[in-house]
């Protein structure tokens, strides 16, 4: 009994000590709980700020995802089309050819650079020439239109046909000889281009138009004597005598010509 009472008293004493110790630790526990709550608030605030900062990235990621979803069908279609087109050139295309092309390109870099520089010079030249072309091209068009209206091009086209006919009938040697003759004729045309010669030739050409050959009669020696008293006949005989004097000079011209000189050379 004494032992039991002693144990009961010890238990009451230890229980009282525990209660007293618990009353002393209550403020510390309260402070600890409040500190934990403050930390939780700070953590939540940081999480909110992080979430706010990640919101634009999230929206951008969503936009990229939508774009990817939209482009995926198009990309698949494009890839299929490329594969289909490449099948047509599969037999003619080899990687070795591509490598050879790359090597040729690298070897030709200087030439390509030179070509680009020359292209720049050409562009500068065209830019410089453009104002002149704007003024000269309309004038050239008007000039060509004027020639077309005058029939110059039709004449040139007709001369092409004449040249074809000449080529069929004459050899190059004949054409060369004809050319020499044309040069001589041009010299003759230059000589008769003086006003006196032109006036004389015009008068000669007009004579047949003024004559009535149907009224011509037979003339004998006596008729010539009687006709010599006519003034017009006298004037005509005077002109004929002057022409006869001029025709006499042809002998000297022919004697000095190429044929005569050749004959003299042959006899010598």
Secondary structure, 3 states (H helix, E strand, C coil): CHHHHHHHHHHHHHHHHHHHHHHHHHHHHHHHHHHHHHHHHHHHHHHHHHHHHHHHHHHHHHHHHHHHHHHHHHHHHHHHHHHHHHHHCCCCCCHHHHHHHHHHHHHCHHHHHHHHHHHHHHHHHHHHHHHHHHHHHHHHHHHHHHHHHHCHHHHHHHHHHHHHHHHHHCCHHHHHHHHHHHHHHHHHHHHCCCHHHHHHHHHHHHHHHHCCHHHCCCCCHHHHHHHCCCHHHHHHHHHHHHHHHHHHHHHHHHHCCHHHHHHHHHHC
